[in-house]
Amino acid sequence: MFIIMAEASITVTIKLFAIYQEVYGIPELIRQFTPETTVSEVLSLVIEEHPQLKKWQSITRFSINYQFVESDTKLQDGDELVFIPPVSGG
């Protein structure tokens, strides 16, 4: 899944909004993963790094390159993954 250095890897930009951005304190992450990594595996990594985000796991939607996707979607090199939690305001 998440790798530091490897011969075969993909680079993914993870855009963070709402609670994800609040917890990380930055608007995006750039990470390297092994090929065939899925959206749900990336979300699991994010929750592993910040367990307080677990309550948002089941209600977060996902987008890759401006298209809504399911959590089992495999990432490709250069993808922009967005976590879209529900937001409220007024």
Rosetta silent file (secondary structure, phi, psi, omega in degrees, C-alpha in Angstrom):
SEQUENCE: MFIIMAEASITVTIKLFAIYQEVYGIPELIRQFTPETTVSEVLSLVIEEHPQLKKWQSITRFSINYQFVESDTKLQDGDELVFIPPVSGG
SCORE:     score description
SCORE:     0.000 S_00000001
   1 L     0.000  -99.968 -179.568    0.000    0.000    0.000 S_00000001
   2 E   -79.085  131.420 -177.734    1.940    3.098    1.205 S_00000001
   3 L  -130.617  155.046  176.064    5.589    2.928    0.251 S_00000001
   4 L   -92.398  -56.080  179.123    8.660    5.027    0.807 S_00000001
   5 L  -140.841  134.268  176.178   10.832    3.825   -2.091 S_00000001
   6 L  -160.427  159.979  178.356   10.149    1.129   -4.599 S_00000001
   7 L   -68.034  -43.157 -179.530   10.823    0.321   -8.195 S_00000001
   8 L  -109.652  112.299  178.223    7.125    0.268   -9.077 S_00000001
   9 L  -149.231  159.565  174.223    5.086    3.035   -7.522 S_00000001
  10 E  -120.190  148.969  177.331    2.390    5.535   -8.348 S_00000001
  11 E  -107.680  129.453 -177.158    2.158    9.107   -7.100 S_00000001
  12 E  -128.243  135.365  172.009   -1.259   10.337   -5.984 S_00000001
  13 E   -93.845  126.727  179.892   -2.355   13.788   -4.809 S_00000001
  14 E  -109.163  111.167  178.609   -4.915   13.535   -2.012 S_00000001
  15 E   -84.666  132.620 -177.058   -7.051   16.667   -1.677 S_00000001
  16 L  -112.189  130.635  177.620   -8.370   17.225    1.836 S_00000001
  17 L  -128.524  160.459  174.344  -11.568   19.109    2.625 S_00000001
  18 H    50.423 -127.063 -173.769  -13.600   19.895    5.746 S_00000001
  19 H   -59.729  -34.029  179.572  -12.722   17.621    8.693 S_00000001
  20 H   -63.954  -43.481  178.491   -9.842   15.958    6.828 S_00000001
  21 H   -68.348  -38.061  178.297   -8.153   19.305    6.226 S_00000001
  22 H   -60.759  -44.357 -177.198   -8.848   20.402    9.807 S_00000001
  23 H   -69.492  -44.522 -178.811   -7.185   17.288   11.215 S_00000001
  24 H   -78.258  -28.199 -179.242   -4.144   17.339    8.900 S_00000001
  25 L    77.741   10.879  178.040   -3.796   21.135    8.927 S_00000001
  26 L  -142.126  157.198 -176.125   -2.944   21.193    5.208 S_00000001
  27 L   -83.822  -15.201 -179.944   -5.072   21.116    2.026 S_00000001
  28 E  -158.232  158.032  175.154   -3.397   18.185    0.282 S_00000001
  29 E  -122.396  146.779  171.610   -1.028   15.265    0.596 S_00000001
  30 E  -120.862  118.609 -174.150    1.209   13.826   -2.093 S_00000001
  31 E  -132.210  156.689  174.886    1.928   10.161   -1.492 S_00000001
  32 E  -108.625  139.656 -179.929    3.402    7.188   -3.276 S_00000001
  33 E  -134.374  166.263  172.679    1.631    3.837   -3.340 S_00000001
  34 L   -75.298  150.848  175.367    2.076    0.485   -4.975 S_00000001
  35 L   -56.640  149.953  179.904    0.215   -0.009   -8.256 S_00000001
  36 L    80.295    4.187  176.145   -3.319   -1.397   -7.805 S_00000001
  37 L   -64.481  138.606 -179.756   -3.856    0.497   -4.527 S_00000001
  38 E   -99.696  164.660  176.852   -7.556    1.244   -4.016 S_00000001
  39 H   -57.325  -44.076 -178.461   -9.311    4.315   -2.676 S_00000001
  40 H   -63.968  -32.377  176.870  -10.377    2.375    0.433 S_00000001
  41 H   -67.548  -37.577  177.202   -6.760    1.413    1.148 S_00000001
  42 H   -67.232  -43.488  178.122   -5.753    5.082    1.051 S_00000001
  43 H   -60.825  -40.270  177.447   -8.639    5.994    3.350 S_00000001
  44 H   -60.965  -39.521  177.076   -7.540    3.245    5.753 S_00000001
  45 H   -63.181  -44.705  179.184   -4.040    4.730    5.795 S_00000001
  46 H   -59.900  -42.874  179.653   -5.449    8.188    6.543 S_00000001
  47 H   -69.557  -34.445  175.431   -7.502    6.755    9.414 S_00000001
  48 H   -62.577  -40.605  179.100   -4.475    4.858   10.692 S_00000001
  49 H   -71.627  -33.193 -177.927   -2.548    8.161   10.785 S_00000001
  50 L  -137.970   82.763 -175.251   -5.466   10.036   12.393 S_00000001
  51 H   -56.580  -22.606  179.519   -7.862    7.631   14.176 S_00000001
  52 H   -65.486  -13.100  178.121  -10.253   10.463   15.052 S_00000001
  53 H   -84.207   -6.179 -176.703  -11.338   10.402   11.382 S_00000001
  54 H   -55.020  -38.766 -177.420  -12.774    6.867   11.716 S_00000001
  55 H   -65.078  -15.849  179.344  -16.293    8.158   12.381 S_00000001
  56 H   -93.844   -9.500 -172.908  -16.249    9.801    8.934 S_00000001
  57 H   -56.117  -47.425 -173.819  -15.121    6.659    7.093 S_00000001
  58 H   -79.619  -10.251 -177.596  -18.547    5.272    6.185 S_00000001
  59 H  -116.223    9.043  177.537  -20.024    8.616    5.097 S_00000001
  60 L   -88.719  135.901  172.957  -17.174    9.966    2.976 S_00000001
  61 E  -101.040  167.634 -173.900  -17.558   10.016   -0.811 S_00000001
  62 E  -133.404  148.028  175.607  -14.657    9.925   -3.233 S_00000001
  63 E  -136.005  138.463  171.475  -13.634   11.585   -6.455 S_00000001
  64 E  -122.735  121.933  178.163  -10.751   10.812   -8.770 S_00000001
  65 L    51.159   46.496  174.954   -9.901   13.442  -11.359 S_00000001
  66 L    71.153   18.642  176.778  -13.297   15.167  -10.914 S_00000001
  67 E  -124.346  129.100  175.575  -15.348   11.945  -11.272 S_00000001
  68 E   -63.817  139.171 -178.843  -17.199   10.316   -8.370 S_00000001
  69 E  -136.844  165.072  174.754  -15.898    6.786   -7.765 S_00000001
  70 L   -87.931  163.702 -175.502  -16.509    3.838   -5.458 S_00000001
  71 L   -68.510  -18.141  179.733  -14.086    2.877   -2.708 S_00000001
  72 L   -89.792    6.924  178.994  -12.857   -0.201   -4.584 S_00000001
  73 L   -68.178  133.895  178.609  -11.569    1.919   -7.493 S_00000001
  74 E   -84.774  137.940  179.677   -7.879    1.365   -8.223 S_00000001
  75 L   -83.746  153.326  176.448   -5.652    4.418   -8.374 S_00000001
  76 L  -123.704  159.998 -179.931   -3.323    5.242  -11.241 S_00000001
  77 L   -56.561  131.819  177.446   -0.151    7.301  -11.365 S_00000001
  78 L    88.521   -2.178 -179.489   -0.902   11.025  -11.318 S_00000001
  79 L   -63.750  150.996  171.026   -4.464   10.694  -10.001 S_00000001
  80 E  -111.516  109.257 -179.003   -6.016   13.403   -7.854 S_00000001
  81 E   -98.350  132.259  179.103   -8.056   11.718   -5.124 S_00000001
  82 E  -121.367  130.494  171.402  -10.532   13.801   -3.139 S_00000001
  83 E   -93.008  125.918 -175.527  -12.181   12.783    0.130 S_00000001
  84 E  -119.877   91.948  176.471  -15.617   14.399    0.299 S_00000001
  85 L   -80.350  161.339  175.084  -17.154   14.245    3.774 S_00000001
  86 L   -64.971  144.144  177.954  -20.634   15.617    4.379 S_00000001
  87 L  -126.470  154.555  175.417  -20.564   19.300    5.207 S_00000001
  88 L  -137.825  161.708 -179.768  -23.101   21.577    6.799 S_00000001
  89 L   174.221 -177.237 -179.011  -23.324   25.263    7.227 S_00000001
  90 L  -170.608    0.000    0.000  -25.578   28.133    6.823 S_00000001
